[in-house]
Amino acid sequence: MTPRSSALAVTGTYPVWVAALIMSFIVPIQIQIGDIRLSFYRIVLLIAIVPVIRRLAVQPIRVRWVDVVFVLFALYGTLALAATGASVPALGISLIETIGPYMLARAFIRNADQFSAAVRVLSTSIILMIPFAIYENLTRQPIILNMLDTVFPVLPNVPHEQRLGLDRAQVTFDHPILFGMFCAFGFAMSIYAARRRQPPKLSVFRGALVGVATFTSLSSGAFVAVGLQIVLIAYDRILRKVPKRWWILSTTIVVMYIVVELLSNRTVAEISIGFLALNPGTAWTRLSVNEWALEAIMTHPFFGLGFDWSWPVPFWIVTTSIDNFWLAIAFRQGLVTMLLLLLAVFGIMVTVAFTRQKDAFVNACRVSYIVTFAALSLAIVTVHLWNSAYCTFMLLLGCGLWMTDKQPDSSDVSEDEPEEDKSSGLRFSRNLHSTYHR
């Protein structure tokens, strides 16, 4: 038995429960029991509670400070909803959808093989929806929803405008925005983390297909998420031999942001609208909603306004929908909840980023994970995540901390390669290719 397969045997084999949850995200069937709506992913989360507890009891994880922060975020968010009058079923669902996917990932994703398997399930689920998404682009008919609706209660076909002469694909999600973000979640990781024991070119092709699926949503937020991932991947490839390149990039971005905010009569968000939004009109409406939402948040900073979206806005604002994930969390559950989530997300990113492994594939997973969440953390400033997309975010967030544990070394990584080049995790060299296919 090789060191890699031995490590896999210690922590379990295929991450069945993680795969089941990912696949449940694309099932639009809804089951109503009293006041509780049970979608497929909620059913999987409820059933998986016992296996998760059993796995954590038999094979405990190394609890890190970011795990504690995340649990505090989930508990305080639930407390905030209770303080604003949410029902008991709503509190239970909120807690399960937040902490359930995260703990499922922490319990069953313990090494590179399991992480790679989960990413392959995610990318395959996305790719399988492409024909249905293109059909919807051209016909305005969500064929899967229409077919299932004849037998089961399913998600509604929400009205949405056409863009670029095409209808926005919703496929099996609540909204085209959520379908686009679900696809964007898997872009960088499909290219790098799904390549275990398969040719690198096939992984690049897989990532390209995920990009095609993202395009069919015609969502600006999803486009931004994928675009940022492409830029970060290209940056790392081009400057892979430059030490401290990520510090250089981070510092440059912060300085440019400060300069623009100080010297321009428009904010960075206002300047970005003309370049990034497919529909600048709706983007300007979002900015106005965000400004009024921020005022409302300042009046309820500790527990937020709960599920009461009937807050006052000027008559000329036609919607009260907050299309900013971070702001929506603060609005619904208070600034404390949002700050705890921010600390958990960036704490996990920093913890993973500063953990170097000797195994080239583990470093590929590490860099793609950081690229994904760096891009998503910025992109969700323009969109809100709810239901299955929200759970996907929490699941992937919990998928990364295994990279901070000691991993078995790959014996066939060339020792004469530069140290910086080894750690980048984004090489397409023959040595790395042979490592993946050992």
TIVO-750383 format. One line per field, with one value per residue (C-alpha): residue number from 1; x, y, z; residue in three letters. Coordinates in nm, 4 decimals. Each point is the difference from the previous one (the first is absolute). Layout:
! TIVO-750383
num c(NUM|...)
xx c(X|...)
yy c(Y|...)
zz c(Z|...)
residu c(ala|...)
This chain:
! TIVO-750383
num c(1|2|3|4|5|6|7|8|9|10|11|12|13|14|15|16|17|18|19|20|21|22|23|24|25|26|27|28|29|30|31|32|33|34|35|36|37|38|39|40|41|42|43|44|45|46|47|48|49|50|51|52|53|54|55|56|57|58|59|60|61|62|63|64|65|66|67|68|69|70|71|72|73|74|75|76|77|78|79|80|81|82|83|84|85|86|87|88|89|90|91|92|93|94|95|96|97|98|99|100|101|102|103|104|105|106|107|108|109|110|111|112|113|114|115|116|117|118|119|120|121|122|123|124|125|126|127|128|129|130|131|132|133|134|135|136|137|138|139|140|141|142|143|144|145|146|147|148|149|150|151|152|153|154|155|156|157|158|159|160|161|162|163|164|165|166|167|168|169|170|171|172|173|174|175|176|177|178|179|180|181|182|183|184|185|186|187|188|189|190|191|192|193|194|195|196|197|198|199|200|201|202|203|204|205|206|207|208|209|210|211|212|213|214|215|216|217|218|219|220|221|222|223|224|225|226|227|228|229|230|231|232|233|234|235|236|237|238|239|240|241|242|243|244|245|246|247|248|249|250|251|252|253|254|255|256|257|258|259|260|261|262|263|264|265|266|267|268|269|270|271|272|273|274|275|276|277|278|279|280|281|282|283|284|285|286|287|288|289|290|291|292|293|294|295|296|297|298|299|300|301|302|303|304|305|306|307|308|309|310|311|312|313|314|315|316|317|318|319|320|321|322|323|324|325|326|327|328|329|330|331|332|333|334|335|336|337|338|339|340|341|342|343|344|345|346|347|348|349|350|351|352|353|354|355|356|357|358|359|360|361|362|363|364|365|366|367|368|369|370|371|372|373|374|375|376|377|378|379|380|381|382|383|384|385|386|387|388|389|390|391|392|393|394|395|396|397|398|399|400|401|402|403|404|405|406|407|408|409|410|411|412|413|414|415|416|417|418|419|420|421|422|423|424|425|426|427|428|429|430|431|432|433|434|435|436|437|438)
xx c(0.0000|0.1430|0.0283|-0.2830|-0.2415|0.0970|-0.0926|-0.3311|-0.0737|0.0554|-0.2642|-0.2508|-0.0437|-0.2408|-0.1830|-0.3470|-0.1917|0.1735|-0.0731|-0.3642|-0.0368|0.1565|-0.2278|-0.3036|0.0677|-0.1103|-0.3268|-0.2849|-0.2681|-0.1570|-0.1937|-0.2289|-0.0657|-0.2149|0.1874|0.3316|0.1250|0.2339|0.2112|0.2252|0.3126|-0.1758|-0.1057|0.3606|0.1253|-0.2518|0.0810|0.3744|-0.0042|0.0564|0.2814|0.1766|-0.0153|0.1185|0.2930|0.1100|-0.0249|0.2017|0.2479|0.0127|0.1198|0.2633|-0.2145|0.1430|-0.0847|-0.1853|-0.2282|-0.0907|-0.0668|-0.2214|-0.2055|-0.0372|-0.1214|-0.2624|-0.1190|-0.0062|-0.1821|-0.2656|-0.0263|-0.0441|-0.2857|-0.1635|0.0315|-0.1821|-0.2910|0.0853|-0.1992|0.1520|-0.0022|0.1742|0.2646|0.0599|0.0293|0.2346|0.2310|-0.0029|0.0694|0.2891|0.1852|-0.1162|0.1912|0.3107|0.0186|-0.0808|0.3055|0.2186|-0.1031|0.0405|0.2615|0.3313|0.2502|0.0756|-0.1810|-0.3230|0.0214|0.0680|-0.2928|-0.2338|0.1175|-0.0558|-0.3569|-0.0553|0.1441|-0.1813|-0.3319|0.0613|0.1021|-0.3041|-0.2271|0.1540|-0.2367|-0.3048|0.1403|0.0648|-0.3494|-0.1410|0.2167|-0.1551|-0.3612|-0.0665|-0.1234|0.1633|-0.0479|0.0894|-0.2348|-0.2784|0.0361|0.0254|-0.2860|-0.2426|0.0728|0.1635|-0.0162|0.3071|0.1573|-0.1884|0.1201|0.0818|-0.0479|0.3235|0.1116|0.1966|0.3646|0.2206|-0.3007|-0.0275|-0.2189|0.1782|0.0278|-0.1486|0.0138|-0.0807|0.0788|-0.2114|0.1396|0.2500|0.2297|0.0223|0.0602|0.2815|0.1602|-0.0271|0.1927|0.2546|0.0719|0.1560|0.2088|0.3557|-0.0278|-0.1224|0.3180|0.2432|-0.1632|-0.1944|0.3150|0.0949|0.1083|-0.1182|0.1782|0.0412|-0.1491|-0.3188|-0.0232|0.0415|-0.2763|-0.2156|0.0560|-0.0872|-0.3315|-0.0725|0.0671|-0.2500|-0.2628|0.0653|-0.0514|-0.3479|-0.1205|0.0806|0.0610|0.2423|0.0931|0.0883|0.1996|0.1952|0.0702|0.1386|0.1823|0.1802|0.0990|0.1463|0.1969|0.1376|0.0951|0.1763|0.1773|0.1314|0.1136|0.1780|0.1703|0.0414|0.3750|-0.0455|0.0208|-0.2749|-0.2089|-0.3268|0.1116|0.0909|-0.3428|-0.1900|0.1917|-0.0487|-0.3751|-0.0361|0.2048|-0.1924|-0.3313|0.0996|0.1290|-0.3196|-0.2228|0.1966|0.0521|-0.3189|-0.3422|-0.1469|0.0484|0.1740|-0.3362|-0.1501|0.2971|-0.0148|-0.3640|0.0640|0.2630|-0.1453|-0.3799|-0.1895|-0.2914|0.1363|-0.3553|-0.0647|0.3514|-0.0695|-0.3205|0.2030|0.2343|-0.2928|-0.1557|0.3347|0.0308|-0.3453|0.0583|0.3192|-0.1958|-0.2506|0.2833|0.1496|-0.3279|0.0062|0.3718|-0.0067|-0.2843|-0.1045|-0.3551|-0.0599|-0.2223|-0.1925|0.0775|-0.2781|0.2428|-0.0602|0.1723|-0.0665|-0.2894|0.2334|0.1785|-0.2037|0.1468|0.1181|0.2105|0.3560|0.2348|0.3065|0.0646|0.2003|-0.2472|-0.2989|0.1500|0.0482|-0.3533|-0.1636|0.2210|0.1991|0.3495|0.1469|-0.1131|0.1469|0.3314|0.0249|-0.0575|0.2568|0.2504|-0.0712|0.0323|0.3173|0.1424|-0.0383|0.1507|0.3022|0.0479|-0.0049|0.2162|0.2789|0.0127|0.2544|-0.0013|0.2667|-0.2539|-0.0466|-0.3623|-0.0915|0.1511|-0.2021|-0.3138|0.1133|0.0589|-0.3218|-0.1940|0.1432|-0.0606|-0.3616|-0.0821|0.1918|-0.2077|-0.3277|0.0456|0.0122|-0.2653|-0.2650|0.0158|-0.2210|-0.2320|-0.1783|0.0234|-0.2905|-0.1297|0.2227|0.2557|0.0392|0.0520|0.2540|0.1993|-0.0006|0.0904|0.2979|0.1110|0.0319|0.1798|0.3318|0.1366|0.1309|0.2751|0.1378|0.0571|0.3172|-0.0393|0.2001|0.2873|0.0195|0.3306|0.0174|0.0073|0.3324|0.2339|0.1929|-0.2975|0.0070|-0.1797|-0.2318|-0.0975|-0.0804|-0.2371|-0.1990|-0.2169|-0.0790|0.2714|-0.0736|0.3431|0.0713|0.1116|-0.3304|-0.1914|0.1691|-0.0662|-0.3738|-0.0044|0.2088)
yy c(0.0000|0.3394|0.2849|0.1843|-0.2938|-0.0786|0.3524|-0.0356|-0.3224|0.1720|0.2663|-0.1891|-0.0444|0.1743|0.3001|-0.1387|0.2458|0.3003|-0.1327|-0.0590|0.3557|0.1499|-0.2004|0.0942|0.3677|-0.0490|-0.1798|0.2560|-0.2179|0.1526|-0.1851|0.2054|-0.1333|0.2486|0.3289|-0.1657|-0.0192|-0.2941|0.0163|-0.2931|0.1581|0.0651|-0.3644|-0.1098|0.2357|-0.1348|-0.3640|0.0691|0.1309|-0.3466|-0.1010|0.3326|-0.0400|-0.3603|0.0934|0.2865|-0.2244|-0.2840|0.2169|0.3419|0.2982|0.2443|0.2901|0.3323|0.3525|0.0631|-0.2973|0.1673|0.3320|-0.1713|-0.1750|0.3333|0.1550|-0.2731|0.0185|0.3795|0.0193|-0.2370|0.2030|0.3172|-0.1553|-0.1131|0.3534|0.1393|-0.2439|-0.2806|-0.3212|-0.3152|-0.1827|0.2989|-0.0007|-0.3724|0.0233|0.2998|-0.1834|-0.3232|0.1801|0.1909|-0.2446|-0.3210|0.0306|0.1329|-0.2845|-0.2561|0.1193|0.0089|-0.3552|-0.1665|0.2061|-0.0913|-0.0348|0.0779|-0.3031|0.0823|0.3676|-0.0843|-0.2427|0.2678|0.2508|-0.2526|-0.0548|0.3777|0.0579|-0.3011|0.1222|0.3392|-0.1445|-0.2290|0.3059|0.1716|-0.1486|0.0954|0.3488|0.0624|-0.1262|0.2501|0.2784|-0.0584|-0.0917|0.1739|-0.3351|-0.1589|-0.3504|-0.1862|0.2084|-0.0399|-0.3781|-0.0561|0.2403|-0.2496|-0.2457|0.1836|0.3444|0.1851|0.3428|0.2649|0.1321|0.3554|0.2844|0.1550|0.2196|-0.1063|0.0998|-0.0086|-0.1285|-0.3100|-0.1030|-0.0370|-0.3676|-0.0941|-0.3775|-0.1505|0.2916|0.2721|0.2656|0.0339|0.1890|-0.3037|-0.2366|0.2236|0.0217|-0.3763|-0.0462|0.2685|-0.1823|-0.2854|0.1804|0.0212|-0.3149|-0.1958|0.0948|-0.0867|-0.2107|-0.2357|-0.1123|-0.2862|-0.2919|0.1600|0.1996|0.3737|0.0905|-0.1842|0.2086|0.3223|-0.1173|-0.0782|0.3508|0.1480|-0.1868|0.1368|0.3448|-0.0696|-0.1013|0.3218|0.2054|-0.1452|0.1657|0.3428|0.1252|0.2861|-0.1293|-0.3444|0.1575|0.2061|-0.3110|-0.1975|0.3008|0.0648|-0.3659|0.0135|0.3154|-0.1485|-0.3281|0.1861|0.2251|-0.2971|-0.1787|0.3002|0.1072|-0.3433|0.0563|0.3411|-0.0258|0.1711|0.0480|-0.0290|0.2622|0.2259|-0.0517|0.0529|0.3177|0.1379|-0.0592|0.1664|0.3039|0.0392|-0.0262|0.2688|0.2316|-0.0336|0.0580|0.3098|0.1618|-0.0901|0.1553|-0.3498|-0.3126|-0.3090|-0.1767|0.2797|0.0017|-0.3786|-0.0074|0.1217|-0.2658|-0.3052|0.0178|-0.1562|0.2233|0.3251|0.1146|-0.2823|0.0418|0.3645|-0.1111|-0.2492|0.2756|0.2126|-0.2945|-0.0730|0.3588|-0.0069|-0.3487|0.1206|0.2743|-0.2597|-0.2234|0.2845|0.0294|-0.3753|-0.0883|-0.2900|-0.2242|0.1500|0.0171|-0.3737|-0.1183|0.3275|0.1317|0.2623|0.2717|0.3521|0.1128|0.2999|-0.0387|0.0025|-0.3188|-0.2840|-0.2831|-0.0671|-0.3001|0.0392|-0.1414|-0.0035|-0.3139|0.1674|0.2857|-0.2384|-0.1988|0.3225|0.1148|-0.3266|-0.1049|0.3053|0.1381|-0.2396|-0.2998|0.1445|0.0798|-0.3522|-0.1493|0.2341|-0.1008|-0.3692|0.0256|0.2063|-0.1904|-0.3263|0.1549|0.1332|-0.3247|-0.2046|0.2527|-0.0090|-0.3797|-0.1353|-0.3691|-0.2086|-0.1799|0.1864|-0.1015|0.1153|0.3382|0.0078|-0.0573|0.2660|0.2718|-0.0742|0.0131|0.3415|0.1281|-0.1198|0.1664|0.3178|0.0422|-0.1037|0.2274|0.2963|-0.1254|-0.0507|0.3711|0.0202|-0.2984|-0.1704|-0.3734|-0.1958|-0.3584|-0.2476|0.2621|0.1102|-0.3615|-0.0513|0.2958|-0.1463|-0.3471|0.1228|0.2175|-0.3104|-0.1953|0.1806|-0.0441|-0.3522|0.1772|0.1375|-0.3520|-0.1919|-0.1865|-0.2957|0.1030|-0.0892|-0.1766|0.0724|0.3819|0.1116|0.1225|0.2310|0.2306|0.3479|0.0099|0.2812|-0.1869|-0.3100|0.1831|0.1891|-0.3016|0.1240|-0.1658|-0.1898|-0.1656|-0.3598|-0.0727|0.1202|-0.1866|-0.3239|0.0766|0.0258|-0.3248|-0.2116)
zz c(0.0000|-0.1000|0.2559|-0.1757|0.0007|0.3595|0.1039|-0.1774|0.1849|0.3336|-0.0574|-0.2123|-0.3710|-0.2329|0.1572|-0.0692|0.2163|-0.1513|-0.3495|0.0957|0.1267|-0.3131|-0.2274|0.2104|-0.0750|-0.3611|0.0862|-0.0040|0.1634|0.3122|0.2715|0.2201|0.3525|0.1876|0.0114|-0.0888|-0.3579|-0.0425|-0.3108|-0.0891|0.1434|0.3318|0.0145|-0.0619|0.2721|0.2503|-0.0789|0.0109|0.3583|0.1478|-0.2422|0.0614|0.3783|-0.0286|-0.2267|0.2251|0.3068|-0.1554|-0.1923|0.1706|-0.1987|0.1167|0.1206|-0.1106|0.1088|-0.3272|0.0769|0.3273|-0.1745|-0.2575|0.2700|0.1814|-0.3262|-0.0415|0.3621|0.0216|-0.3336|0.1327|0.3216|-0.2055|-0.1962|0.3245|0.1392|-0.3045|0.0316|-0.2417|0.0429|0.1472|-0.3391|-0.1613|0.2730|-0.0453|-0.3775|0.0230|0.2416|-0.2025|-0.3299|0.1564|0.2199|-0.1710|-0.3314|0.1764|0.2518|-0.2713|-0.1917|0.3115|0.0874|-0.3396|-0.1902|0.1627|-0.2850|-0.3643|-0.1424|0.1791|-0.0900|-0.3639|-0.0046|0.1373|-0.2604|-0.2786|0.1194|0.0063|-0.3476|-0.1467|0.1437|-0.1612|-0.3368|-0.0155|0.0174|-0.3042|-0.2659|0.2068|0.0640|-0.3710|-0.0849|0.2507|-0.1461|-0.3414|0.0858|0.3351|0.1297|0.3102|-0.1319|0.3214|0.2136|-0.2566|-0.0174|0.3755|0.0670|-0.1541|0.2828|0.2919|0.1609|-0.1255|0.0126|-0.2009|-0.3344|0.1052|-0.2497|-0.1220|-0.2864|-0.3040|-0.0372|-0.3090|-0.1918|0.2198|0.2890|0.3328|0.0960|0.3366|-0.0630|0.3446|0.2314|0.1609|-0.2350|-0.2875|0.2366|0.2278|-0.2904|-0.1223|0.3432|0.0510|-0.3249|0.0930|0.3264|-0.1965|-0.2623|0.1400|0.2075|-0.3036|-0.1847|0.2780|0.2696|-0.2297|-0.1819|0.2341|-0.2199|-0.3238|-0.2732|0.0770|-0.3402|0.0962|0.3167|-0.1976|-0.2342|0.3037|0.1327|-0.3403|0.0031|0.3474|-0.1468|-0.2800|0.2564|0.1916|-0.3163|-0.0583|0.3211|-0.1500|0.3531|0.0572|0.3444|-0.1350|-0.2829|0.2527|0.2099|-0.2952|-0.1442|0.3284|0.0240|-0.3515|0.0838|0.3223|-0.1678|-0.2824|0.2508|0.1940|-0.3149|-0.1485|0.3245|0.1572|0.0550|0.1642|0.3806|0.2004|-0.3164|0.1942|0.2488|-0.2920|-0.1586|0.3269|0.0818|-0.3510|0.0113|0.3411|-0.1053|-0.3270|0.1843|0.2494|-0.2748|-0.2052|0.3041|0.1009|-0.3399|-0.1882|0.0479|-0.0473|0.2066|-0.1349|-0.0184|-0.2095|-0.2371|-0.0376|-0.1055|-0.3526|-0.0588|0.1756|-0.0107|-0.2900|0.0985|0.1532|0.0805|0.2436|0.1383|0.0893|0.1711|0.2037|0.1151|0.1136|0.1857|0.1671|0.1217|0.1583|0.1393|0.1669|0.1749|0.1230|0.1235|0.2014|0.1914|0.0854|0.0132|0.2462|-0.1176|-0.3323|-0.1328|-0.0383|-0.2827|-0.0157|-0.3481|0.0140|0.1040|-0.1337|-0.3192|-0.2287|-0.2443|-0.2995|0.1143|-0.1485|0.2104|0.3543|-0.1008|0.1314|-0.2645|0.2214|0.2029|0.2755|0.0334|-0.0045|0.2893|0.1986|-0.0830|0.1023|0.2940|0.1014|-0.0495|0.2581|-0.2054|-0.3184|0.1691|0.1441|-0.3467|-0.1542|0.2668|-0.0600|-0.3798|-0.0043|0.2950|-0.1906|-0.3122|0.1886|0.1936|-0.3199|-0.1867|0.2578|0.0181|-0.2478|-0.0876|-0.1717|-0.2162|-0.3305|-0.0425|0.3512|-0.0842|-0.3220|0.2080|0.2459|-0.2583|-0.1904|0.3275|0.0863|-0.3529|0.0172|0.3305|-0.0748|-0.3169|0.1623|0.3003|-0.2386|-0.2433|0.2682|0.0700|-0.3115|0.0633|0.2869|0.0700|0.1359|0.0193|-0.1895|-0.1086|0.3622|0.1089|-0.2797|0.1317|0.3523|-0.1262|-0.2017|0.2894|0.2159|-0.2732|0.0315|0.3509|-0.0679|-0.1956|0.3271|0.1401|-0.0691|-0.3298|-0.1364|-0.2248|-0.3678|-0.0546|-0.3704|0.0101|-0.1422|0.2727|-0.2333|-0.0631|0.1569|0.3347|-0.1077|-0.3139|0.2052|0.2286|-0.2592|-0.0761|-0.3481|-0.2105|-0.3156|-0.0087|-0.0921|0.3568|0.1434|-0.2665|0.1016|0.3652|-0.0623|-0.1954|0.2261)
residu c(met|thr|pro|arg|ser|ser|ala|leu|ala|val|thr|gly|thr|tyr|pro|val|trp|val|ala|ala|leu|ile|met|ser|phe|ile|val|pro|ile|gln|ile|gln|ile|gly|asp|ile|arg|leu|ser|phe|tyr|arg|ile|val|leu|leu|ile|ala|ile|val|pro|val|ile|arg|arg|leu|ala|val|gln|pro|ile|arg|val|arg|trp|val|asp|val|val|phe|val|leu|phe|ala|leu|tyr|gly|thr|leu|ala|leu|ala|ala|thr|gly|ala|ser|val|pro|ala|leu|gly|ile|ser|leu|ile|glu|thr|ile|gly|pro|tyr|met|leu|ala|arg|ala|phe|ile|arg|asn|ala|asp|gln|phe|ser|ala|ala|val|arg|val|leu|ser|thr|ser|ile|ile|leu|met|ile|pro|phe|ala|ile|tyr|glu|asn|leu|thr|arg|gln|pro|ile|ile|leu|asn|met|leu|asp|thr|val|phe|pro|val|leu|pro|asn|val|pro|his|glu|gln|arg|leu|gly|leu|asp|arg|ala|gln|val|thr|phe|asp|his|pro|ile|leu|phe|gly|met|phe|cys|ala|phe|gly|phe|ala|met|ser|ile|tyr|ala|ala|arg|arg|arg|gln|pro|pro|lys|leu|ser|val|phe|arg|gly|ala|leu|val|gly|val|ala|thr|phe|thr|ser|leu|ser|ser|gly|ala|phe|val|ala|val|gly|leu|gln|ile|val|leu|ile|ala|tyr|asp|arg|ile|leu|arg|lys|val|pro|lys|arg|trp|trp|ile|leu|ser|thr|thr|ile|val|val|met|tyr|ile|val|val|glu|leu|leu|ser|asn|arg|thr|val|ala|glu|ile|ser|ile|gly|phe|leu|ala|leu|asn|pro|gly|thr|ala|trp|thr|arg|leu|ser|val|asn|glu|trp|ala|leu|glu|ala|ile|met|thr|his|pro|phe|phe|gly|leu|gly|phe|asp|trp|ser|trp|pro|val|pro|phe|trp|ile|val|thr|thr|ser|ile|asp|asn|phe|trp|leu|ala|ile|ala|phe|arg|gln|gly|leu|val|thr|met|leu|leu|leu|leu|leu|ala|val|phe|gly|ile|met|val|thr|val|ala|phe|thr|arg|gln|lys|asp|ala|phe|val|asn|ala|cys|arg|val|ser|tyr|ile|val|thr|phe|ala|ala|leu|ser|leu|ala|ile|val|thr|val|his|leu|trp|asn|ser|ala|tyr|cys|thr|phe|met|leu|leu|leu|gly|cys|gly|leu|trp|met|thr|asp|lys|gln|pro|asp|ser|ser|asp|val|ser|glu|asp|glu|pro|glu|glu|asp|lys|ser|ser|gly|leu|arg|phe|ser|arg|asn|leu|his|ser|thr|tyr|his|arg)
